[in-house]
């Protein structure tokens, strides 16, 4: 938790305070950036861009908004802005909406016991656009209309990307689950 005293020192451009804040927010910031960027260097670059925005925009934060929630929003917006600017990485795909698949109960139980790091590794198999939309929807809690507005896509396309990500993840989880069952049976 970042104290108001630390925030005040950062507003005064105290380098030691800025470093303290960086260390305090590092886990949260890197976690967000790593969900959206496959490459560790790109994630670090986005994190540093976002942290610079946090430092330079502190005066814009409304006092009733918790600092960590405000910083999280800045970080997500930084990643999304970078994604929008990077035309080559945008894989806008329009497609038909796919029906959501309910999934296998054994698979859902397997997923519940899966480590977050292992799930993050599976998420790297999802194409960039679908992964980013999935993260915004399933992890960060944005609605499809908000995602559509942020990324300049339709709501239907946002829903398709979530469905596409789920399908890819279900297939990957199914294969992983089967491999684990074979290993246990051996």
C-alpha positions as CSV (number, residue, x, y, z in Angstrom):
1,X,0.0,0.0,0.0
2,X,1.3,3.4,-1.0
3,X,1.1,6.0,1.7
4,X,-0.1,9.6,1.2
5,X,3.3,10.7,2.6
6,X,5.1,8.8,-0.1
7,X,2.8,10.2,-2.8
8,X,3.5,13.8,-1.4
9,X,7.2,13.2,-1.6
10,X,6.9,11.9,-5.2
11,X,5.0,15.0,-6.1
12,X,8.0,17.0,-4.9
13,X,10.2,15.0,-7.3
14,X,12.1,13.2,-4.5
15,X,14.1,10.5,-6.4
16,X,14.3,8.2,-3.4
17,X,10.5,8.4,-2.9
18,X,10.0,7.6,-6.6
19,X,12.2,4.6,-6.3
20,X,10.3,3.5,-3.2
21,X,7.0,3.8,-5.1
22,X,8.4,1.9,-8.1
23,X,9.3,-1.0,-5.7
24,X,5.9,-0.8,-4.0
25,X,4.0,-0.9,-7.3
26,X,6.4,-3.2,-9.3
27,X,4.5,-6.5,-8.8
28,X,1.1,-5.0,-9.7
29,X,2.5,-3.1,-12.7
30,X,4.6,-6.0,-14.1
31,X,1.7,-8.4,-13.6
32,X,-0.6,-6.2,-15.7
33,X,2.0,-5.6,-18.4
34,X,3.0,-9.3,-18.6
35,X,-0.6,-10.3,-19.2
36,X,-0.7,-8.1,-22.3
37,X,2.8,-8.4,-23.7
38,X,4.4,-11.8,-24.5
39,X,7.9,-10.5,-24.6
40,X,9.5,-9.7,-21.2
41,X,11.4,-6.7,-22.6
42,X,8.2,-5.2,-24.1
43,X,6.4,-5.8,-20.8
44,X,9.2,-4.0,-18.9
45,X,9.1,-1.1,-21.4
46,X,5.4,-0.7,-21.1
47,X,5.7,-0.9,-17.3
48,X,8.3,1.9,-17.3
49,X,6.1,4.0,-19.7
50,X,3.2,3.5,-17.3
51,X,5.2,4.3,-14.2
52,X,6.4,7.6,-15.8
53,X,2.8,8.5,-16.5
54,X,1.9,7.7,-12.9
55,X,4.6,10.0,-11.7
56,X,3.8,12.9,-14.1
57,X,0.0,12.7,-13.7
58,X,-0.3,12.4,-9.9
59,X,-1.9,15.9,-9.7
60,X,-4.8,14.6,-11.8
61,X,-5.8,11.9,-9.3
62,X,-9.0,12.6,-7.5
63,X,-8.4,12.1,-3.7
64,X,-11.4,9.8,-3.3
65,X,-9.9,7.3,-5.7
66,X,-7.5,4.8,-4.0
67,X,-4.0,5.3,-5.3
68,X,-3.4,1.7,-6.3
69,X,-6.7,1.5,-8.3
70,X,-5.8,4.8,-10.1
71,X,-2.3,3.5,-10.9
72,X,-3.7,0.2,-12.1
73,X,-6.0,2.1,-14.5
74,X,-3.0,4.2,-15.8
75,X,-1.0,1.0,-16.4
76,X,-3.8,-0.7,-18.3
77,X,-4.4,2.4,-20.4
78,X,-0.7,2.6,-21.2
79,X,-0.6,-0.9,-22.5
80,X,-3.8,-0.4,-24.5
81,X,-2.5,2.9,-26.0
82,X,0.7,1.2,-27.0
83,X,-1.2,-1.7,-28.5
84,X,-3.3,0.7,-30.6
85,X,-0.3,2.6,-31.8
86,X,1.4,-0.5,-33.0
87,X,-0.3,-1.1,-36.3
88,X,1.7,-4.2,-37.2
89,X,0.7,-6.0,-34.1
90,X,-3.0,-5.3,-34.5
91,X,-4.6,-8.4,-35.8
92,X,-8.1,-7.2,-36.2
93,X,-10.1,-10.1,-37.2
94,X,-13.7,-10.0,-37.9
95,X,-15.6,-13.2,-37.6
96,X,-18.8,-14.8,-36.7
97,X,-19.6,-15.0,-33.0
98,X,-18.8,-18.4,-31.6
99,X,-21.0,-20.0,-29.1
100,X,-19.5,-20.2,-25.6
101,X,-18.7,-23.8,-24.7
102,X,-19.5,-24.9,-21.2
103,X,-16.5,-27.1,-20.9
104,X,-15.7,-30.4,-19.2
105,X,-16.2,-30.5,-15.4
106,X,-12.9,-32.4,-14.9
107,X,-11.1,-29.8,-17.0
108,X,-12.7,-27.0,-14.9
109,X,-11.5,-28.7,-11.7
110,X,-8.0,-29.1,-13.2
111,X,-8.0,-25.3,-14.1
112,X,-9.0,-24.4,-10.5
113,X,-5.9,-26.1,-9.2
114,X,-3.6,-24.7,-11.9
115,X,-0.9,-22.2,-10.8
116,X,-1.3,-18.7,-12.1
117,X,2.1,-18.8,-13.7
118,X,1.2,-22.0,-15.7
119,X,-2.0,-20.3,-16.9
120,X,-0.1,-17.2,-17.9
121,X,2.1,-19.5,-20.0
122,X,-0.9,-21.0,-21.7
123,X,-2.2,-17.5,-22.4
124,X,0.8,-16.9,-24.5
125,X,-0.6,-19.3,-27.1
126,X,-3.5,-17.0,-27.7
127,X,-3.0,-14.5,-30.6
128,X,-2.3,-10.9,-29.4
129,X,-5.6,-9.3,-30.1
130,X,-7.7,-12.2,-28.6
131,X,-5.4,-12.3,-25.6
132,X,-5.7,-8.6,-24.9
133,X,-9.5,-8.6,-25.3
134,X,-9.7,-11.7,-23.0
135,X,-7.5,-10.0,-20.4
136,X,-9.6,-6.9,-20.5
137,X,-12.8,-8.9,-20.2
138,X,-12.0,-11.9,-18.0
139,X,-9.2,-10.5,-15.8
140,X,-9.7,-6.7,-15.6
141,X,-13.5,-6.8,-15.7
142,X,-14.3,-4.5,-18.6
143,X,-17.6,-4.9,-20.4
144,X,-17.6,-5.6,-24.2
145,X,-18.8,-2.1,-25.0
146,X,-15.9,-0.6,-23.1
147,X,-13.4,-2.9,-24.8
148,X,-14.9,-2.1,-28.2
149,X,-14.5,1.6,-27.5
150,X,-10.9,1.3,-26.1
151,X,-9.7,-0.8,-29.1
152,X,-11.8,0.6,-31.9
153,X,-13.6,-2.6,-32.6
154,X,-17.3,-3.6,-32.5
155,X,-18.8,-5.3,-29.5
156,X,-19.4,-8.4,-31.6
157,X,-15.7,-8.6,-32.5
158,X,-14.8,-8.2,-28.8
159,X,-17.1,-11.1,-27.9
160,X,-15.6,-13.2,-30.7
161,X,-12.1,-12.6,-29.4
162,X,-13.1,-13.7,-25.9
163,X,-14.7,-16.8,-27.3
164,X,-11.7,-17.4,-29.5
165,X,-9.3,-17.1,-26.6
166,X,-11.5,-19.4,-24.5
167,X,-11.5,-22.0,-27.3
168,X,-7.7,-22.0,-27.6
169,X,-7.3,-22.1,-23.9
170,X,-9.8,-25.0,-23.5
171,X,-7.9,-27.0,-26.2
172,X,-4.5,-26.3,-24.5
173,X,-5.9,-27.1,-21.1
174,X,-7.4,-30.3,-22.4
175,X,-4.1,-31.4,-23.9
176,X,-2.3,-30.5,-20.7
177,X,-4.9,-32.3,-18.6
178,X,-4.5,-35.4,-20.7
179,X,-0.7,-35.3,-20.4
180,X,-0.9,-35.0,-16.6
181,X,-3.3,-37.9,-16.5
182,X,-0.9,-40.1,-18.5
183,X,2.0,-39.1,-16.3
184,X,0.0,-40.0,-13.1
185,X,-1.1,-43.3,-14.7
186,X,2.5,-44.3,-15.6
